[in-house]
Amino acid sequence: MTPRILSLLIGYCFGLFQTAYIYGRAHGVDIRTVGSGNAGTTNTLRTFGKTAGLVVFIGDCLKAILASVCVWAIFHNSYPEIMPCLRLYAGLGCIAGHNYPFYMKFKGGKGVACTAGLIMSFSWQLTLVGIFVFFIALGLTHYVSLASLLLGAEFMIGTIFMGKMGLFHMAQANLMELYVLVAIVVGQMYVRHAGNIGRLKNGTERKTYFFSKGKNT
């Protein structure tokens, strides 16, 4: 259990780097007190503009990637048979640190950019499909929340598919652990978006326009 716990802790430490909060403070704003109140990419975009949103997205993606790389550097020689699982533990820890930073009274973001960074560090195949799914959904609906939820679903379905195809080269027990970890990552994303799901159902979810001149509503 030691490498798993250490991977979670390493990820959590990386997740504590709150890009949106730091960016907002640098501009005299606590991002948690404006807009949706989330310390994440979308709220930063709506509050400060596209450049700020891009900076925060990159920062939050990068911390998940760095957590995964750090865990790989420490454990890849000792535990190669569970390396995909350890990457997921690191990513899960990073998402937890981002969503529930202890020094911000556990009020952070929703972990979408961190999840994107986790997917990038986990599988290039799932990354390519995820980019396609996310931007097609966003382009058609302009709902970031819906695109994010579909990205999560793609991560779950794609991981199971790759596992069934034998692409992870893992024992069955470790493969089941892998599936459980991905389910937790995706499940927490859906829980964090419970309010968004409700608004999507009743048609009151706010739209976001990244690449057009449409007004964010």
Number of C-alpha atoms within 10 A of each C-alpha: 5 7 17 18 14 16 28 25 20 22 31 27 19 26 31 22 17 23 22 29 22 16 20 19 12 10 11 9 15 16 24 20 10 14 13 14 15 20 29 28 26 28 22 30 22 19 17 16 13 17 11 20 22 15 17 26 23 17 20 29 23 21 28 34 26 20 31 29 15 18 24 20 10 12 16 16 10 11 13 13 15 21 23 22 24 26 29 30 30 33 37 30 27 36 34 27 28 33 27 20 21 12 8 13 8 13 17 26 27 24 29 28 25 30 27 26 27 29 25 21 23 20 16 11 13 21 21 12 14 24 15 13 18 20 16 13 20 20 16 9 14 22 18 23 25 19 22 25 21 17 27 27 19 19 24 21 16 18 23 17 12 15 18 11 10 13 10 18 14 18 12 11 8 17 21 15 14 24 18 14 19 24 18 15 24 23 16 19 19 19 12 16 18 12 13 20 17 12 14 15 10 9 9 11 19 14 16 21 19 19 9 9 7 11 9 13 11
